Amino acid sequence: MAHWLIRGADLIVTMDDDRRELAGADIRLRGGVVAEIGDGLSPGGAEIVEARGCLVTPGLVNTHHHLYQSLTRAVPGAQDALLFGWLKTLYPIWARFGPEEMHLSALTGLAELALSGCTLTSDHLYIYPNGARLDDTIAAAAEIGLRFHPTRGAMSIGESAGGLPPDTLVEREADILKDAIRLVDAFHDPAEGAMVRVGVAPCSPFSVSRDLMRDAALLACDKGVMLHTHLAENDEDIAYSEAHFGCRPGQYAEDLGWTGPDVWHAHCVKLDAAEIGLFSRTGTGVAHCPCSNCRLGSGIAPVRAMRDAGVRVGLGVDGSASNDAGNLIAEARQALLLQRVARGADAMSAREALEIATRGGADVLGRPDCGRLAVGKRADLALWDMSGIEAAGSWDRAAILLAGPGRVRDLFVDGRQVVRGGHLATLDLPRVIEAQTRLARRLAEGH
């Protein structure tokens, strides 16, 4: 396996247990892990990466995405809608997807994440039209070289049964559970340093039955995998829960086995104080998606209150149909700004927001081997060129979220170089973009 020496970085923000920041230090990557950090390390046969002028951080971690949506950015009719209306507009378009659309949109979304400094991402795929499978996205992640935590999503209550999605996009619950078992058995790697782990993820309480939520929790427990879903995303979501279940989303989750350190929920914009306390006591994680929450008018999630209560919080770019981008460093900046809008200029520092984007997300996904730079941790790291116009005049290299680039110079995942000099090293990106544009045009024309 490759042996690298990252040499002479202006600053290394380790996000280790002591939150050390090291000026002018080197990092040795060998065997897929951080082998050594220190000053003046000997080359020892390593391939040298000069890091003068660069900030080095752990690779960013994305805890919520819908990669398939990169084919449906800025769709007319969905641009100005709230969540439920937005979904109703897009469901018929997504119903025309197949394996090619799933694979190509995943390549595009993963490439965008990599260029924004992401080394580990989850994905929530809950539609499987026309023969599409989660396997299509897993193959895309392997092609690019990102560490991947895909989740087997599902919808089982269609319009004819009072649900939101069209009947063509829902599945039989027995089939959902059977395929989840297949995927875990085929792809899930529980070992430290795993490149692929699989989760179980019914789409939302308003698109699956109570029975499926409970059965999914039992299955995940039996298989030793994590659970994921959307929860308390906006006022419509709260109203639906109270009308159909007679309780708030947090209570519904707790009743069905959906709290605990093996569970993380997306959005949680409308969690109240009692629900925040529940998540803190049980170790339940949250994927905070600030840009998507703004785009859909859902509100500002109470991240400051969650963090103060000890809730594990990571960042998610969400789907590109509700964000229109998949830039994780930009997402971290947005998280910082929104907490300040809601709570004041001292509500969140640039370093805390970067921590949420790195070790915070890794902890949400159950990956203490990622999200920090320390000897023995995975060799997942990002090099940010701070010599450009974005950081010109900055007094504090670690405050990259205030003044710094939105695109990474170099990216390493498990000690393999995925981005080199600002370009993907593992993929012919112009070819992928050309194919993505062709498929998007075909969908827009109704084919």
C-alpha positions in Angstrom: 0.0 0.0 0.0 1.2 3.6 -0.8 3.5 5.4 1.7 3.1 9.2 1.7 4.7 12.0 3.6 2.7 15.2 3.8 5.5 17.7 4.4 5.6 21.2 5.9 2.0 22.1 6.2 1.3 25.7 7.3 -1.1 24.2 9.9 -2.5 20.8 10.7 -5.9 20.9 12.5 -5.9 17.4 14.0 -9.3 17.3 15.7 -7.7 14.7 17.9 -8.8 14.2 21.5 -6.7 17.2 22.6 -7.7 19.3 19.5 -4.1 20.0 18.7 -3.1 22.4 16.0 0.4 22.0 14.6 2.3 24.5 12.6 4.9 23.4 10.1 4.5 19.7 10.9 4.5 16.6 8.7 2.2 13.6 8.5 3.1 10.1 7.4 0.5 7.9 5.9 1.2 4.1 5.6 -1.0 1.0 5.6 -4.2 3.1 5.3 -3.6 4.9 8.6 -1.8 7.9 10.0 1.5 6.3 11.0 3.3 9.4 12.4 2.8 13.1 13.0 5.7 15.4 13.9 8.3 17.9 12.8 11.0 17.1 10.2 10.0 13.5 9.6 12.5 11.6 7.4 11.2 10.6 4.0 12.0 6.9 4.5 11.1 6.1 0.9 7.7 7.9 1.0 6.2 9.7 -1.9 6.4 13.4 -0.8 3.5 15.8 -1.0 4.6 19.4 -0.3 2.1 21.1 1.9 3.6 24.6 2.2 0.8 27.2 2.0 -1.8 24.5 3.0 -4.1 23.8 5.8 -4.5 20.1 6.5 -7.7 18.8 8.2 -9.3 15.5 8.7 -11.5 14.5 5.7 -14.9 15.9 6.1 -17.8 13.5 6.9 -21.3 13.7 5.3 -24.0 12.1 7.3 -27.0 12.6 5.0 -27.4 12.6 1.2 -29.6 11.4 -1.6 -27.1 11.0 -4.3 -29.6 10.1 -7.0 -31.0 13.7 -6.8 -28.0 15.2 -8.5 -29.9 14.5 -11.7 -32.8 16.8 -10.7 -31.3 20.1 -9.6 -33.3 23.3 -9.9 -36.4 21.6 -11.3 -39.1 24.1 -12.2 -42.2 23.6 -10.0 -40.0 22.3 -7.1 -37.8 25.4 -6.8 -40.2 27.3 -4.5 -42.2 24.5 -2.7 -42.3 23.4 0.8 -41.3 19.8 1.6 -44.5 17.9 0.8 -45.2 19.9 -2.4 -41.6 19.5 -3.4 -41.8 15.8 -3.1 -45.1 15.5 -5.0 -43.5 17.4 -7.9 -40.4 15.2 -8.0 -41.7 11.7 -7.3 -43.0 11.2 -10.9 -39.6 12.3 -12.3 -37.7 9.9 -10.0 -40.0 7.1 -11.0 -38.4 7.2 -14.5 -34.9 6.4 -13.1 -33.2 3.1 -13.6 -29.8 1.6 -12.9 -27.9 3.9 -15.3 -29.4 7.0 -13.6 -28.6 5.7 -10.2 -25.0 4.9 -11.0 -24.2 8.1 -12.9 -25.9 10.4 -10.4 -24.0 8.8 -7.6 -20.7 9.3 -9.5 -21.5 13.0 -9.9 -22.6 13.5 -6.3 -19.6 11.6 -4.9 -17.2 13.6 -7.1 -18.7 16.9 -5.9 -18.3 15.7 -2.3 -14.7 14.7 -2.9 -13.8 18.0 -4.4 -15.2 19.7 -1.3 -13.0 17.7 1.1 -15.3 14.8 1.9 -13.7 11.4 2.5 -16.7 9.5 4.2 -20.3 9.9 3.2 -23.6 8.2 3.9 -26.4 7.9 1.3 -30.1 7.4 1.8 -31.6 5.7 -1.2 -35.3 5.0 -0.8 -36.5 4.5 -4.4 -35.7 1.6 -6.6 -37.6 2.0 -9.9 -37.0 0.0 -13.1 -34.5 -2.4 -11.7 -32.3 0.1 -9.8 -30.5 -1.2 -6.7 -28.4 0.1 -3.9 -25.6 -1.9 -5.5 -25.5 0.8 -8.3 -24.3 3.5 -5.8 -22.0 1.2 -3.9 -20.2 0.5 -7.2 -19.9 4.2 -7.8 -18.3 4.8 -4.5 -15.8 2.1 -5.1 -14.9 3.6 -8.5 -14.2 7.0 -7.0 -12.6 5.7 -3.8 -14.7 7.4 -1.1 -15.5 5.7 2.2 -19.2 4.9 2.0 -22.1 4.2 4.3 -25.1 3.6 2.1 -28.5 2.9 3.6 -31.2 0.7 2.3 -34.1 3.2 2.3 -37.7 2.3 1.5 -41.3 3.6 1.0 -44.3 1.3 1.5 -47.3 3.5 1.8 -48.4 5.0 -1.5 -51.1 7.5 -2.5 -53.9 4.9 -2.6 -53.2 4.1 1.1 -53.0 7.7 2.2 -49.2 8.2 1.8 -47.4 10.9 -0.2 -45.5 8.8 -2.9 -47.1 7.4 -6.0 -47.9 3.7 -5.8 -45.3 3.0 -8.5 -42.5 4.0 -6.0 -43.5 1.9 -3.0 -42.5 -1.7 -2.3 -43.9 -4.6 -0.4 -42.5 -4.6 3.2 -41.5 -8.2 3.1 -39.4 -7.4 -0.1 -37.8 -4.4 1.6 -36.6 -6.4 4.6 -35.4 -9.3 2.4 -33.3 -6.9 0.3 -31.9 -5.2 3.3 -30.7 -8.6 4.6 -29.1 -9.3 1.2 -27.3 -6.0 1.1 -25.9 -6.3 4.7 -24.8 -9.8 4.0 -23.1 -8.8 0.7 -21.5 -5.5 1.5 -21.4 -4.6 5.2 -18.0 -4.6 6.8 -18.0 -4.1 10.6 -14.2 -4.0 10.9 -12.3 -0.9 11.8 -11.1 0.8 8.6 -14.1 -0.5 6.6 -14.6 1.1 3.3 -18.3 0.1 3.1 -20.9 -0.2 5.9 -24.6 -0.6 5.2 -27.5 0.8 7.2 -31.3 0.2 7.3 -33.3 3.3 6.5 -37.1 3.5 5.9 -37.6 6.8 4.3 -39.8 8.6 6.9 -42.6 8.1 9.3 -45.1 9.4 6.7 -44.0 7.0 3.9 -43.8 3.6 5.7 -45.9 1.8 8.2 -45.4 1.5 12.0 -44.8 -2.2 11.5 -41.9 -1.6 9.0 -40.3 1.0 11.3 -40.4 -1.6 14.2 -39.3 -4.5 12.0 -36.4 -2.4 10.5 -35.2 -1.7 14.0 -35.3 -5.3 15.0 -33.4 -6.3 11.8 -30.7 -3.7 12.3 -30.2 -4.8 15.9 -30.0 -8.5 14.8 -27.5 -7.6 12.0 -25.5 -5.1 14.1 -26.0 -2.2 11.6 -27.2 1.3 12.1 -30.6 2.9 11.5 -31.4 6.1 9.7 -34.5 8.1 8.7 -35.9 11.6 8.3 -37.4 13.1 11.5 -39.1 16.3 12.6 -38.0 18.1 9.4 -40.6 20.9 9.3 -44.0 22.0 10.6 -45.8 19.7 8.2 -43.9 16.7 9.5 -44.9 17.6 13.1 -48.5 18.0 12.1 -48.5 14.6 10.3 -47.0 12.9 13.4 -49.5 14.4 15.8 -52.5 13.7 13.5 -51.6 10.1 12.5 -49.7 8.8 15.6 -51.0 11.0 18.4 -47.6 12.1 19.5 -44.5 14.1 18.4 -41.8 12.5 16.3 -39.4 11.9 19.1 -42.0 9.9 21.1 -42.9 7.9 17.9 -39.2 7.1 17.4 -38.7 6.0 21.0 -41.8 3.8 21.0 -40.5 1.9 17.9 -36.9 1.4 18.9 -35.5 4.3 17.0 -33.3 5.9 19.6 -29.8 4.8 20.7 -26.2 5.1 19.6 -26.9 2.9 16.5 -29.5 5.5 15.3 -29.2 8.8 13.5 -32.0 11.0 12.2 -31.8 13.6 9.4 -32.8 17.2 9.8 -34.5 17.4 13.3 -35.3 21.0 12.7 -38.3 21.0 14.9 -37.1 18.9 17.9 -38.3 20.4 21.2 -36.5 20.5 24.5 -37.9 17.1 25.6 -36.8 15.4 22.4 -33.3 17.0 22.6 -33.1 15.5 26.1 -34.2 12.1 24.8 -31.6 12.1 22.1 -28.9 13.1 24.6 -29.8 10.4 27.1 -30.0 7.7 24.5 -26.9 8.7 22.4 -29.1 9.2 19.3 -27.3 11.1 16.5 -28.5 13.9 14.2 -27.6 14.8 10.6 -27.9 18.6 10.4 -28.6 19.8 6.8 -28.6 23.6 7.0 -28.6 24.5 3.2 -31.5 22.1 2.4 -33.4 23.4 5.5 -33.0 26.9 4.2 -33.9 26.0 0.6 -37.2 24.3 1.6 -38.0 26.9 4.2 -38.0 24.3 7.0 -36.3 26.5 9.6 -33.1 26.5 11.6 -32.3 23.4 13.6 -31.5 23.9 17.3 -27.9 22.8 16.9 -26.6 24.9 19.7 -29.1 23.4 22.1 -28.3 19.9 20.8 -24.6 20.4 21.3 -25.0 21.9 24.7 -27.1 18.9 25.7 -24.5 16.5 24.5 -26.4 15.3 21.4 -24.1 13.9 18.7 -24.4 16.1 15.6 -22.9 15.8 12.1 -23.5 17.6 8.8 -25.4 16.5 5.8 -25.6 18.1 2.4 -29.0 16.3 1.8 -30.0 15.7 -1.8 -29.1 18.0 -4.7 -32.8 18.5 -5.5 -33.3 20.3 -2.1 -29.8 21.9 -1.8 -28.8 22.2 -5.5 -25.2 21.6 -4.4 -23.2 18.9 -2.5 -20.3 21.0 -1.2 -19.6 19.9 2.3 -17.2 22.7 3.3 -19.9 25.2 2.2 -22.4 23.3 4.3 -20.2 23.7 7.4 -20.0 27.5 6.8 -23.8 27.6 6.5 -24.2 25.7 9.8 -22.0 28.3 11.4 -23.8 31.2 10.0 -27.3 29.9 10.8 -26.5 29.4 14.5 -25.3 32.9 14.6 -28.4 34.2 12.9 -30.5 32.4 15.5 -28.5 32.8 18.6 -25.9 35.7 18.1 -22.4 36.1 16.8 -20.9 34.0 19.6 -23.3 31.1 19.2 -20.8 28.9 17.2 -17.1 29.3 16.4 -15.5 28.4 13.1 -13.5 25.7 14.9 -16.6 24.1 16.4 -18.4 24.1 13.0 -15.3 22.4 11.5 -15.3 19.9 14.3 -19.0 19.0 13.5 -18.0 18.5 9.9 -15.2 16.1 10.8 -15.1 14.1 14.0 -18.7 15.1 14.8 -20.0 13.4 11.6 -17.7 10.4 12.1 -19.0 9.9 15.6 -22.6 10.0 14.3 -21.8 7.3 11.8 -20.1 5.1 14.5 -16.7 5.7 13.0 -14.2 6.8 15.8 -11.5 5.6 13.4 -12.3 8.5 11.1 -12.8 12.3 11.4 -9.5 13.0 13.3 -5.8 13.0 12.6 -4.0 10.9 15.2 -1.6 7.9 15.0 -3.6 4.8 14.2 -6.6 6.6 12.8 -7.5 6.2 9.2 -5.5 8.1 6.6 -8.4 10.3 5.5 -7.4 13.9 5.1 -7.8 17.1 3.1 -5.2 19.6 2.0 -6.6 23.1 1.4 -4.5 25.6 -0.5 -4.6 28.8 1.5 -2.4 30.8 -0.9 -5.3 31.8 -3.1 -7.6 34.8 -3.1 -10.2 33.3 -0.8 -7.8 33.3 2.2 -5.7 36.3 1.2 -5.2 38.4 4.3 -6.5 35.8 6.7 -4.8 35.9 10.1 -6.1 32.4 11.2 -5.6 29.4 8.9 -7.8 27.2 11.0 -10.7 29.6 10.4 -11.2 28.2 6.9 -15.0 28.5 7.2 -14.6 32.3 7.5 -11.8 32.8 4.9 -10.7 29.9 2.8 -11.3 27.9 -0.4 -14.4 25.9 -1.2 -12.5 23.3 -3.1 -9.8 21.0 -1.8 -6.3 20.8 -3.4 -5.5 17.2 -2.4 -7.6 14.5 -0.8 -6.6 11.1 0.6 -8.9 8.3 1.6 -7.4 5.3 3.4 -4.0 6.5 2.2 -5.0 6.6 -1.4 -5.0 9.9 -3.4 -8.5 10.7 -4.7 -8.0 14.4 -5.5 -4.7 15.7 -6.8 -4.1 19.4 -7.6 -7.8 20.2 -7.4 -8.8 17.4 -9.9 -10.2 13.9 -9.4 -7.4 11.4 -9.7 -9.7 8.4 -9.9 -12.4 9.4 -12.4 -12.7 11.0 -15.9 -15.0 13.8 -14.5 -15.6 15.6 -17.9 -16.9 12.3 -19.3 -19.2 11.8 -16.3 -20.5 15.4 -16.5 -21.3 15.0 -20.2 -23.2 11.8 -19.5 -25.0 13.4 -16.5 -26.1 16.3 -18.7 -27.4 14.0 -21.3 -29.5 12.0 -18.8 -30.8 15.1 -17.1 -31.9 16.5 -20.5 -33.7 13.3 -21.3 -35.6 13.4 -18.0 -36.5 17.0 -18.6 -37.9 16.1 -22.0 -40.1 13.5 -20.4 -38.3 10.4 -21.7 
